């Protein structure tokens, strides 16, 4: 399915305080690097990358700011996956000077603070280090922090379970790519509805089949002179 070129600002759609506020949200994509991907064992790397790509597309569609960074990209960790900046050209890359924890980099923290946003959505590789450390520090600094677990990866299932437990214990909110999409989407009554439907097909490929079957049925009904809505 091709996406349309329509784009607009995030629409204020109400909702309770329990859900993240799209206009207060900043996405941090941390160390999604080719070398580190080779160590991920708790999620298929193809699924991880597809979820990251969805997040990049979503942020572009809804005008949500993105900050990226990489750990030693000229070394064994490898370069940042190029799809992020291709799909989110507004993303700001902050280089580090060897810090394992992005929150130890003054430029990174300054870039986060400059957005004025207090809800941080983080994903990265490894979950237990590259997401965990800045998530804990950001939470301690007063930010509301979410960790997108299926847009992140760890070297084993055990490490992944430990990461989840530590997030919950510390007050960082675990979430998933499909939940993030729905939480920022909020309503189908918006001009980006078709583009958002495409994104659901990325995080849940079977949903793409649902959309296709509906479209085919609708086309057939219209050809037969019937209305479907």
C-alpha positions as CSV (number, residue, x, y, z in Angstrom):
1,X,0.0,0.0,0.0
2,X,1.3,3.5,-0.9
3,X,0.9,6.2,1.6
4,X,-0.5,9.6,0.7
5,X,1.4,12.9,1.0
6,X,-1.0,14.6,3.4
7,X,0.5,15.7,6.6
8,X,-0.8,17.8,9.5
9,X,0.0,18.7,13.1
10,X,-1.0,16.4,15.9
11,X,-4.7,17.0,16.5
12,X,-5.9,17.7,20.1
13,X,-8.4,14.9,20.6
14,X,-8.8,15.1,24.4
15,X,-8.4,11.9,26.4
16,X,-7.5,11.4,30.0
17,X,-4.2,12.2,31.7
18,X,-3.4,8.4,31.8
19,X,-2.5,8.5,28.1
20,X,0.5,10.3,26.7
21,X,-0.1,13.8,25.3
22,X,1.1,13.8,21.6
23,X,2.0,17.5,21.8
24,X,4.3,16.9,24.7
25,X,6.0,13.8,23.3
26,X,9.6,13.5,22.2
27,X,11.0,10.3,20.6
28,X,14.6,9.2,21.3
29,X,16.0,6.5,19.1
30,X,19.2,5.2,20.6
31,X,22.0,3.1,19.1
32,X,20.0,1.3,16.4
33,X,23.3,0.2,14.8
34,X,24.2,-2.5,12.4
35,X,26.8,-4.1,14.6
36,X,24.6,-4.1,17.7
37,X,21.7,-5.6,15.7
38,X,23.8,-8.8,15.2
39,X,23.8,-9.4,19.0
40,X,20.0,-9.1,19.4
41,X,18.4,-12.4,20.4
42,X,15.1,-11.5,22.1
43,X,13.3,-10.4,19.0
44,X,13.8,-11.0,15.3
45,X,15.9,-8.2,14.0
46,X,13.6,-7.8,10.9
47,X,10.7,-7.1,13.3
48,X,12.7,-4.7,15.4
49,X,13.8,-2.7,12.3
50,X,10.3,-2.6,10.9
51,X,8.9,-1.3,14.2
52,X,11.6,1.4,14.3
53,X,10.8,2.3,10.7
54,X,7.1,2.6,11.7
55,X,8.0,5.0,14.6
56,X,10.1,7.2,12.2
57,X,7.2,7.3,9.8
58,X,4.7,8.1,12.6
59,X,6.8,11.0,13.9
60,X,7.1,12.5,10.4
61,X,3.4,12.1,9.8
62,X,2.4,13.7,13.2
63,X,5.2,16.2,13.5
64,X,6.7,14.7,16.6
65,X,10.3,15.6,17.2
66,X,13.0,12.8,17.1
67,X,16.5,12.8,18.5
68,X,18.9,10.0,17.5
69,X,22.4,9.1,18.7
70,X,24.9,6.2,18.2
71,X,27.6,4.6,20.2
72,X,31.0,4.5,18.5
73,X,29.4,4.3,15.0
74,X,32.9,4.2,13.3
75,X,33.8,1.1,15.4
76,X,32.5,-2.4,15.9
77,X,29.0,-1.2,16.8
78,X,28.5,0.0,13.3
79,X,26.5,2.8,11.7
80,X,23.0,3.9,12.7
81,X,20.4,2.3,10.5
82,X,19.8,4.8,7.7
83,X,16.1,4.3,7.4
84,X,15.5,6.4,10.5
85,X,16.8,9.6,9.0
86,X,15.4,8.7,5.6
87,X,11.9,8.3,7.0
88,X,12.2,11.1,9.6
89,X,14.3,13.7,7.9
90,X,13.5,16.2,10.7
91,X,15.3,13.9,13.2
92,X,18.3,15.5,15.0
93,X,21.4,13.4,15.4
94,X,23.6,14.1,18.4
95,X,27.0,12.5,18.3
96,X,28.6,11.2,21.5
97,X,32.1,11.3,22.7
98,X,32.4,7.7,23.9
99,X,29.6,7.8,26.6
100,X,27.8,4.5,26.9
101,X,24.8,6.4,28.5
102,X,23.5,9.0,26.2
103,X,22.3,11.0,29.2
104,X,25.9,11.4,30.2
105,X,26.4,13.5,27.0
106,X,25.7,17.2,27.7
107,X,24.8,17.9,24.1
108,X,22.2,15.1,24.1
109,X,20.6,16.3,27.3
110,X,20.6,19.9,26.1
111,X,18.9,18.9,22.9
112,X,16.2,17.0,24.9
113,X,15.6,20.0,27.1
114,X,15.5,22.4,24.2
115,X,12.4,20.8,22.9
116,X,10.5,21.7,26.1
117,X,8.8,18.3,26.0
118,X,8.4,16.2,29.1
119,X,7.2,12.9,27.8
120,X,10.1,10.8,26.4
121,X,9.5,7.7,24.3
122,X,12.8,5.7,24.0
123,X,13.8,2.7,22.0
124,X,17.2,1.3,21.3
125,X,19.8,-1.5,21.3
126,X,20.6,-2.8,23.9
127,X,17.4,-2.3,25.9
128,X,19.3,-3.2,29.1
129,X,21.9,-0.5,28.5
130,X,21.3,2.0,25.8
131,X,17.7,2.5,26.7
132,X,17.8,1.6,30.4
133,X,20.5,4.0,31.5
134,X,19.1,7.2,29.9
135,X,15.6,6.1,30.8
136,X,16.5,5.9,34.5
137,X,18.3,9.2,34.5
138,X,15.5,11.0,32.6
139,X,12.9,9.6,34.9
140,X,15.0,10.8,37.9
141,X,15.2,14.2,36.2
142,X,11.4,14.5,36.2
143,X,10.5,13.2,32.7
144,X,7.7,10.8,32.0
145,X,9.5,8.0,30.2
146,X,8.2,5.2,28.0
147,X,10.3,2.3,26.7
148,X,9.2,0.7,23.4
149,X,10.3,-2.8,24.0
150,X,9.7,-4.3,20.5
151,X,11.6,-1.4,18.9
152,X,14.5,-2.3,21.1
153,X,16.6,-5.5,21.6
154,X,18.7,-7.4,24.1
155,X,21.3,-10.2,23.8
156,X,19.0,-12.8,25.4
157,X,15.5,-13.5,26.6
158,X,16.8,-13.4,30.2
159,X,18.3,-10.0,29.8
160,X,15.1,-8.8,28.2
161,X,13.0,-10.0,31.2
162,X,15.5,-8.4,33.6
163,X,15.2,-5.1,31.6
164,X,11.4,-5.2,31.8
165,X,11.5,-5.8,35.6
166,X,13.9,-3.0,36.2
167,X,11.9,-0.5,34.1
168,X,8.7,-1.3,36.1
169,X,10.6,-1.1,39.4
170,X,12.0,2.3,38.5
171,X,8.8,3.8,37.2
172,X,9.6,3.7,33.5
173,X,6.6,2.7,31.4
174,X,7.0,-0.3,29.1
175,X,5.0,-0.1,25.9
176,X,5.0,-1.6,22.4
177,X,5.1,-0.2,18.9
178,X,1.4,-0.9,18.2
179,X,0.4,0.7,21.5
180,X,2.5,3.7,20.8
181,X,0.9,4.1,17.4
182,X,-2.6,3.9,18.8
183,X,-1.9,6.2,21.7
184,X,-0.6,8.9,19.4
185,X,-3.2,8.3,16.8
186,X,-6.2,8.7,19.1
187,X,-8.9,9.1,16.4
188,X,-9.7,8.0,12.8
189,X,-11.4,11.4,12.3
190,X,-8.3,13.1,11.0
191,X,-6.8,13.7,7.5
192,X,-3.9,11.2,8.1
193,X,-6.3,8.2,8.5
194,X,-5.1,6.4,5.4
195,X,-1.5,6.9,6.3
196,X,-2.1,5.7,9.9
197,X,-3.8,2.6,8.6
198,X,-0.7,1.8,6.6
199,X,1.4,2.1,9.7
200,X,-0.8,-0.5,11.5
201,X,0.0,-2.9,8.7
202,X,3.7,-2.4,9.5
203,X,3.4,-3.3,13.2
204,X,0.7,-6.0,12.6
205,X,1.1,-7.4,9.1
206,X,-2.2,-9.3,9.3
207,X,-3.9,-5.9,9.8
208,X,-2.8,-5.0,6.3
209,X,-4.7,-8.0,5.0
210,X,-7.8,-6.8,6.9
211,X,-7.5,-3.4,5.2
212,X,-7.0,-5.0,1.8
213,X,-10.1,-7.2,2.2
214,X,-12.2,-4.3,3.3
215,X,-11.0,-2.2,0.3
216,X,-11.8,-5.0,-2.1
217,X,-15.2,-5.5,-0.6
218,X,-15.9,-1.8,-0.8
219,X,-14.8,-1.6,-4.4
220,X,-17.0,-4.5,-5.3
221,X,-20.0,-3.0,-3.5
222,X,-19.5,0.4,-5.2
223,X,-19.3,-1.3,-8.6
224,X,-22.6,-3.1,-7.8
225,X,-24.2,0.3,-7.0
226,X,-24.3,-0.3,-3.2
227,X,-23.1,2.0,-0.4
228,X,-20.8,0.6,2.4
229,X,-20.9,3.6,4.8
